[in-house]
Amino acid sequence: VQLQASGGGLVQAGGSLRLSCAASGFASDYGSIAWFRQAPGKEREGVSIISSGGTTDYASSVKGRFTISRDNVKNTVNLQMNSLEPEDTAVYSCAASARGRSSADYWGQGTQVTVSS
């Protein structure tokens, strides 16, 4: 399984970004797909997860601002991030066969998201 995250960048507070996770051989076989983030000096945080059936869950810190979606035909999972805050600055990674928002079996490389105040 190969996962490729993209879409990061620099944005002002209040702005939006859309992250994409493209997977090879992706299907519902890989179960839940999750987005994690890690800021310098902080623990990794599970941001959002979507099951193969489309059930979603979000960290309280992003609920109402972020939306995760999944396209099993295009083999992608997207994370729409709105109303971004400087506290959202981190390296964001997607992962497959996720177990809740705490761990996963397959990881992609991260993409940097920087939110300026």
TIMI-631199 format. One line per field, with one value per residue: z, y, x of N, C-alpha, C, O in turn; residue in three letters; residue number from 1. Coordinates in steps of 0.1 Angstrom, whole numbers, plus 5000, padded with zeros to 4 digits. Layout:
n_up = [Z | ...]
n_north = [Y | ...]
n_east = [X | ...]
ca_up = [Z | ...]
ca_north = [Y | ...]
ca_east = [X | ...]
c_up = [Z | ...]
c_north = [Y | ...]
c_east = [X | ...]
o_up = [Z | ...]
o_north = [Y | ...]
o_east = [X | ...]
type = [ALA | ...]
seq = [NUM | ...]
REM end
This chain:
n_up = [5000 | 4991 | 5000 | 4992 | 5002 | 4996 | 4990 | 5010 | 5024 | 5027 | 5045 | 5054 | 5087 | 5091 | 5065 | 5039 | 5031 | 5011 | 5016 | 5000 | 4997 | 4980 | 4971 | 4962 | 4949 | 4964 | 4982 | 4997 | 5010 | 5025 | 5047 | 5073 | 5067 | 5079 | 5089 | 5103 | 5124 | 5133 | 5152 | 5158 | 5187 | 5198 | 5206 | 5183 | 5167 | 5161 | 5136 | 5119 | 5107 | 5084 | 5077 | 5057 | 5049 | 5051 | 5075 | 5097 | 5119 | 5141 | 5156 | 5185 | 5183 | 5157 | 5148 | 5130 | 5115 | 5098 | 5071 | 5062 | 5034 | 5010 | 4982 | 4967 | 4941 | 4928 | 4944 | 4965 | 4995 | 5009 | 5028 | 5038 | 5049 | 5067 | 5080 | 5091 | 5118 | 5135 | 5153 | 5139 | 5124 | 5113 | 5104 | 5082 | 5078 | 5060 | 5066 | 5063 | 5070 | 5096 | 5131 | 5148 | 5158 | 5166 | 5157 | 5129 | 5101 | 5077 | 5063 | 5048 | 5034 | 5050 | 5046 | 5047 | 5066 | 5071 | 5091 | 5091 | 5114]
n_north = [4988 | 5021 | 5054 | 5088 | 5120 | 5152 | 5188 | 5205 | 5237 | 5272 | 5294 | 5321 | 5328 | 5318 | 5310 | 5284 | 5251 | 5222 | 5189 | 5160 | 5125 | 5100 | 5067 | 5037 | 5007 | 5010 | 5005 | 4995 | 4975 | 4983 | 4993 | 5017 | 5050 | 5075 | 5108 | 5122 | 5145 | 5163 | 5186 | 5206 | 5195 | 5185 | 5159 | 5133 | 5137 | 5124 | 5134 | 5131 | 5105 | 5081 | 5055 | 5025 | 5023 | 5049 | 5062 | 5088 | 5105 | 5130 | 5149 | 5168 | 5193 | 5201 | 5197 | 5206 | 5224 | 5210 | 5186 | 5153 | 5131 | 5105 | 5087 | 5058 | 5049 | 5067 | 5063 | 5080 | 5100 | 5129 | 5159 | 5185 | 5216 | 5242 | 5276 | 5279 | 5279 | 5293 | 5273 | 5250 | 5245 | 5221 | 5190 | 5170 | 5138 | 5110 | 5078 | 5043 | 5015 | 5022 | 5023 | 5035 | 5069 | 5066 | 5049 | 5032 | 5009 | 5014 | 5040 | 5073 | 5098 | 5130 | 5162 | 5196 | 5219 | 5253 | 5278 | 5312 | 5339]
n_east = [5008 | 5006 | 5006 | 4999 | 5001 | 4988 | 4985 | 4990 | 5002 | 5008 | 4987 | 4965 | 4951 | 4918 | 4914 | 4912 | 4921 | 4926 | 4933 | 4946 | 4946 | 4960 | 4958 | 4974 | 4961 | 4939 | 4910 | 4879 | 4890 | 4911 | 4901 | 4894 | 4903 | 4925 | 4933 | 4962 | 4980 | 5009 | 5025 | 5054 | 5072 | 5049 | 5025 | 5015 | 4984 | 4952 | 4932 | 4910 | 4888 | 4876 | 4854 | 4852 | 4826 | 4818 | 4814 | 4821 | 4845 | 4857 | 4883 | 4878 | 4889 | 4887 | 4862 | 4834 | 4848 | 4865 | 4862 | 4859 | 4862 | 4855 | 4864 | 4860 | 4862 | 4879 | 4900 | 4908 | 4911 | 4898 | 4905 | 4888 | 4896 | 4885 | 4882 | 4907 | 4931 | 4960 | 4968 | 4964 | 4985 | 5008 | 5024 | 5007 | 4994 | 4983 | 4967 | 4962 | 4940 | 4932 | 4929 | 4906 | 4912 | 4938 | 4958 | 4974 | 4980 | 4993 | 5011 | 5014 | 5036 | 5041 | 5024 | 5030 | 5012 | 5007 | 4996 | 4992 | 4990]
ca_up = [5000 | 4990 | 5003 | 4988 | 5007 | 4989 | 4992 | 5021 | 5020 | 5037 | 5044 | 5065 | 5096 | 5085 | 5052 | 5037 | 5023 | 5009 | 5015 | 4993 | 5000 | 4969 | 4975 | 4952 | 4953 | 4974 | 4982 | 5011 | 5017 | 5034 | 5059 | 5076 | 5064 | 5088 | 5088 | 5116 | 5123 | 5143 | 5153 | 5165 | 5201 | 5203 | 5203 | 5171 | 5169 | 5151 | 5132 | 5114 | 5102 | 5076 | 5075 | 5043 | 5047 | 5050 | 5088 | 5100 | 5132 | 5141 | 5169 | 5190 | 5180 | 5143 | 5145 | 5125 | 5105 | 5088 | 5066 | 5055 | 5024 | 5005 | 4968 | 4965 | 4927 | 4924 | 4954 | 4973 | 5006 | 5010 | 5040 | 5035 | 5061 | 5067 | 5092 | 5097 | 5129 | 5137 | 5160 | 5130 | 5118 | 5116 | 5092 | 5081 | 5071 | 5059 | 5070 | 5060 | 5080 | 5108 | 5142 | 5154 | 5155 | 5174 | 5151 | 5116 | 5096 | 5065 | 5064 | 5038 | 5039 | 5054 | 5039 | 5057 | 5066 | 5079 | 5091 | 5097 | 5122]
ca_north = [5000 | 5034 | 5066 | 5100 | 5131 | 5165 | 5199 | 5214 | 5250 | 5284 | 5301 | 5329 | 5324 | 5319 | 5305 | 5270 | 5242 | 5208 | 5179 | 5148 | 5113 | 5091 | 5054 | 5026 | 4995 | 5015 | 5000 | 4993 | 4965 | 4989 | 4998 | 5031 | 5059 | 5086 | 5119 | 5126 | 5157 | 5165 | 5199 | 5205 | 5195 | 5180 | 5145 | 5132 | 5138 | 5119 | 5145 | 5126 | 5092 | 5077 | 5041 | 5020 | 5026 | 5064 | 5068 | 5097 | 5110 | 5141 | 5154 | 5180 | 5206 | 5204 | 5194 | 5218 | 5231 | 5200 | 5176 | 5142 | 5125 | 5093 | 5082 | 5045 | 5047 | 5074 | 5059 | 5092 | 5106 | 5143 | 5165 | 5199 | 5223 | 5256 | 5284 | 5274 | 5286 | 5290 | 5260 | 5239 | 5243 | 5208 | 5181 | 5162 | 5125 | 5100 | 5064 | 5033 | 5004 | 5029 | 5019 | 5048 | 5080 | 5064 | 5042 | 5026 | 5000 | 5020 | 5055 | 5080 | 5109 | 5141 | 5174 | 5207 | 5230 | 5264 | 5289 | 5324 | 5348]
ca_east = [5000 | 5013 | 4997 | 5005 | 4993 | 4992 | 4975 | 4994 | 5007 | 5007 | 4974 | 4962 | 4940 | 4904 | 4914 | 4909 | 4929 | 4920 | 4943 | 4942 | 4954 | 4959 | 4964 | 4975 | 4954 | 4930 | 4896 | 4874 | 4899 | 4920 | 4894 | 4893 | 4914 | 4925 | 4943 | 4969 | 4989 | 5019 | 5032 | 5067 | 5071 | 5036 | 5022 | 5007 | 4969 | 4943 | 4924 | 4897 | 4888 | 4864 | 4854 | 4850 | 4812 | 4816 | 4812 | 4832 | 4847 | 4866 | 4888 | 4870 | 4896 | 4885 | 4848 | 4827 | 4856 | 4871 | 4853 | 4866 | 4854 | 4862 | 4860 | 4865 | 4865 | 4891 | 4910 | 4912 | 4904 | 4901 | 4902 | 4886 | 4899 | 4880 | 4883 | 4920 | 4937 | 4974 | 4970 | 4963 | 4998 | 5014 | 5026 | 4995 | 4997 | 4971 | 4970 | 4951 | 4937 | 4933 | 4921 | 4901 | 4921 | 4949 | 4969 | 4971 | 4990 | 5000 | 5013 | 5019 | 5045 | 5033 | 5023 | 5030 | 5002 | 5011 | 4985 | 4997 | 4980]
c_up = [5000 | 4991 | 5000 | 4992 | 4999 | 4993 | 5003 | 5015 | 5031 | 5034 | 5056 | 5074 | 5090 | 5071 | 5051 | 5029 | 5022 | 5007 | 5008 | 4996 | 4989 | 4973 | 4963 | 4958 | 4964 | 4972 | 4996 | 5018 | 5027 | 5046 | 5061 | 5072 | 5073 | 5085 | 5102 | 5114 | 5135 | 5142 | 5160 | 5180 | 5207 | 5199 | 5190 | 5175 | 5158 | 5148 | 5128 | 5108 | 5095 | 5074 | 5060 | 5039 | 5047 | 5064 | 5092 | 5115 | 5132 | 5155 | 5173 | 5185 | 5165 | 5139 | 5141 | 5115 | 5094 | 5084 | 5058 | 5045 | 5017 | 4991 | 4965 | 4950 | 4923 | 4934 | 4961 | 4985 | 5008 | 5024 | 5037 | 5049 | 5060 | 5080 | 5099 | 5108 | 5130 | 5144 | 5151 | 5122 | 5122 | 5102 | 5093 | 5073 | 5071 | 5062 | 5067 | 5071 | 5094 | 5119 | 5151 | 5150 | 5162 | 5167 | 5137 | 5112 | 5085 | 5066 | 5052 | 5043 | 5042 | 5044 | 5049 | 5055 | 5076 | 5079 | 5098 | 5104 | 5116]
c_north = [5012 | 5045 | 5079 | 5112 | 5144 | 5176 | 5208 | 5228 | 5260 | 5291 | 5310 | 5324 | 5327 | 5314 | 5290 | 5263 | 5228 | 5199 | 5167 | 5137 | 5103 | 5078 | 5044 | 5014 | 4998 | 5009 | 4999 | 4982 | 4971 | 4996 | 5013 | 5038 | 5071 | 5096 | 5122 | 5139 | 5157 | 5178 | 5197 | 5205 | 5190 | 5165 | 5145 | 5131 | 5132 | 5129 | 5141 | 5112 | 5089 | 5062 | 5037 | 5023 | 5041 | 5070 | 5076 | 5100 | 5120 | 5144 | 5166 | 5193 | 5210 | 5202 | 5207 | 5226 | 5222 | 5190 | 5165 | 5135 | 5114 | 5090 | 5069 | 5042 | 5054 | 5071 | 5071 | 5094 | 5120 | 5148 | 5180 | 5206 | 5238 | 5263 | 5280 | 5284 | 5283 | 5277 | 5248 | 5236 | 5230 | 5201 | 5171 | 5149 | 5117 | 5086 | 5055 | 5022 | 5010 | 5023 | 5031 | 5059 | 5079 | 5057 | 5036 | 5017 | 5006 | 5035 | 5061 | 5091 | 5120 | 5153 | 5185 | 5216 | 5240 | 5275 | 5301 | 5332 | 5362]
c_east = [5009 | 5003 | 5005 | 4996 | 4998 | 4982 | 4979 | 4999 | 5006 | 4994 | 4972 | 4951 | 4927 | 4903 | 4911 | 4920 | 4922 | 4932 | 4937 | 4951 | 4951 | 4965 | 4964 | 4968 | 4944 | 4916 | 4891 | 4882 | 4908 | 4913 | 4893 | 4905 | 4914 | 4936 | 4949 | 4976 | 4998 | 5026 | 5045 | 5065 | 5058 | 5034 | 5014 | 4992 | 4962 | 4932 | 4910 | 4899 | 4875 | 4865 | 4851 | 4835 | 4809 | 4813 | 4824 | 4833 | 4858 | 4871 | 4880 | 4876 | 4892 | 4870 | 4841 | 4835 | 4862 | 4860 | 4861 | 4857 | 4862 | 4856 | 4867 | 4868 | 4878 | 4903 | 4916 | 4904 | 4908 | 4898 | 4901 | 4887 | 4895 | 4883 | 4896 | 4925 | 4952 | 4977 | 4968 | 4976 | 5005 | 5017 | 5014 | 4998 | 4984 | 4976 | 4959 | 4951 | 4939 | 4924 | 4918 | 4911 | 4934 | 4961 | 4965 | 4983 | 4998 | 5000 | 5019 | 5029 | 5036 | 5033 | 5022 | 5019 | 5006 | 5001 | 4991 | 4986 | 4979]
o_up = [5008 | 4984 | 5005 | 4987 | 4996 | 5000 | 5005 | 5003 | 5043 | 5023 | 5067 | 5070 | 5084 | 5066 | 5061 | 5021 | 5030 | 4997 | 5009 | 4998 | 4988 | 4978 | 4955 | 4970 | 4972 | 4961 | 5005 | 5030 | 5037 | 5054 | 5051 | 5074 | 5076 | 5078 | 5112 | 5102 | 5146 | 5132 | 5169 | 5186 | 5219 | 5190 | 5186 | 5185 | 5146 | 5157 | 5133 | 5104 | 5098 | 5069 | 5052 | 5028 | 5045 | 5065 | 5090 | 5123 | 5124 | 5165 | 5164 | 5183 | 5162 | 5128 | 5148 | 5108 | 5083 | 5091 | 5049 | 5048 | 5017 | 4990 | 4962 | 4947 | 4916 | 4932 | 4962 | 4986 | 5008 | 5031 | 5035 | 5058 | 5052 | 5090 | 5111 | 5107 | 5125 | 5142 | 5155 | 5115 | 5134 | 5092 | 5103 | 5062 | 5080 | 5059 | 5068 | 5078 | 5103 | 5116 | 5159 | 5139 | 5165 | 5170 | 5134 | 5117 | 5084 | 5068 | 5045 | 5055 | 5037 | 5035 | 5058 | 5044 | 5088 | 5068 | 5110 | 5099 | 5121]
o_north = [5014 | 5046 | 5080 | 5113 | 5145 | 5173 | 5218 | 5229 | 5257 | 5295 | 5307 | 5316 | 5338 | 5313 | 5284 | 5270 | 5224 | 5200 | 5163 | 5139 | 5098 | 5078 | 5044 | 5011 | 4989 | 5009 | 5002 | 4980 | 4964 | 5004 | 5020 | 5033 | 5077 | 5093 | 5123 | 5142 | 5152 | 5181 | 5188 | 5214 | 5190 | 5160 | 5154 | 5125 | 5135 | 5132 | 5146 | 5108 | 5094 | 5057 | 5046 | 5024 | 5044 | 5082 | 5072 | 5099 | 5120 | 5141 | 5174 | 5203 | 5222 | 5206 | 5217 | 5234 | 5227 | 5186 | 5169 | 5134 | 5114 | 5090 | 5069 | 5032 | 5049 | 5076 | 5072 | 5090 | 5123 | 5143 | 5187 | 5203 | 5245 | 5256 | 5278 | 5296 | 5273 | 5270 | 5237 | 5226 | 5227 | 5206 | 5165 | 5150 | 5118 | 5083 | 5059 | 5020 | 5005 | 5017 | 5036 | 5058 | 5089 | 5060 | 5036 | 5018 | 5003 | 5041 | 5055 | 5093 | 5121 | 5153 | 5184 | 5221 | 5238 | 5279 | 5300 | 5333 | 5370]
o_east = [5018 | 4993 | 5016 | 4985 | 5010 | 4972 | 4972 | 5001 | 5004 | 4991 | 4978 | 4943 | 4925 | 4892 | 4908 | 4927 | 4914 | 4939 | 4925 | 4963 | 4939 | 4977 | 4955 | 4970 | 4940 | 4911 | 4898 | 4880 | 4911 | 4920 | 4892 | 4917 | 4903 | 4946 | 4941 | 4979 | 4995 | 5032 | 5046 | 5059 | 5056 | 5041 | 5007 | 4988 | 4964 | 4924 | 4900 | 4910 | 4864 | 4875 | 4848 | 4832 | 4797 | 4810 | 4835 | 4824 | 4867 | 4864 | 4875 | 4868 | 4895 | 4866 | 4842 | 4829 | 4864 | 4851 | 4869 | 4845 | 4874 | 4844 | 4878 | 4875 | 4886 | 4914 | 4928 | 4892 | 4920 | 4889 | 4911 | 4880 | 4901 | 4885 | 4896 | 4923 | 4956 | 4987 | 4972 | 4977 | 5007 | 5014 | 5012 | 5004 | 4976 | 4988 | 4947 | 4960 | 4945 | 4914 | 4925 | 4916 | 4941 | 4973 | 4953 | 4994 | 5010 | 4989 | 5027 | 5030 | 5024 | 5042 | 5014 | 5016 | 5009 | 4997 | 4995 | 4975 | 4972]
type = [VAL | GLN | LEU | GLN | ALA | SER | GLY | GLY | GLY | LEU | VAL | GLN | ALA | GLY | GLY | SER | LEU | ARG | LEU | SER | CYS | ALA | ALA | SER | GLY | PHE | ALA | SER | ASP | TYR | GLY | SER | ILE | ALA | TRP | PHE | ARG | GLN | ALA | PRO | GLY | LYS | GLU | ARG | GLU | GLY | VAL | SER | ILE | ILE | SER | SER | GLY | GLY | THR | THR | ASP | TYR | ALA | SER | SER | VAL | LYS | GLY | ARG | PHE | THR | ILE | SER | ARG | ASP | ASN | VAL | LYS | ASN | THR | VAL | ASN | LEU | GLN | MET | ASN | SER | LEU | GLU | PRO | GLU | ASP | THR | ALA | VAL | TYR | SER | CYS | ALA | ALA | SER | ALA | ARG | GLY | ARG | SER | SER | ALA | ASP | TYR | TRP | GLY | GLN | GLY | THR | GLN | VAL | THR | VAL | SER | SER]
seq = [1 | 2 | 3 | 4 | 5 | 6 | 7 | 8 | 9 | 10 | 11 | 12 | 13 | 14 | 15 | 16 | 17 | 18 | 19 | 20 | 21 | 22 | 23 | 24 | 25 | 26 | 27 | 28 | 29 | 30 | 31 | 32 | 33 | 34 | 35 | 36 | 37 | 38 | 39 | 40 | 41 | 42 | 43 | 44 | 45 | 46 | 47 | 48 | 49 | 50 | 51 | 52 | 53 | 54 | 55 | 56 | 57 | 58 | 59 | 60 | 61 | 62 | 63 | 64 | 65 | 66 | 67 | 68 | 69 | 70 | 71 | 72 | 73 | 74 | 75 | 76 | 77 | 78 | 79 | 80 | 81 | 82 | 83 | 84 | 85 | 86 | 87 | 88 | 89 | 90 | 91 | 92 | 93 | 94 | 95 | 96 | 97 | 98 | 99 | 100 | 101 | 102 | 103 | 104 | 105 | 106 | 107 | 108 | 109 | 110 | 111 | 112 | 113 | 114 | 115 | 116 | 117]
REM end
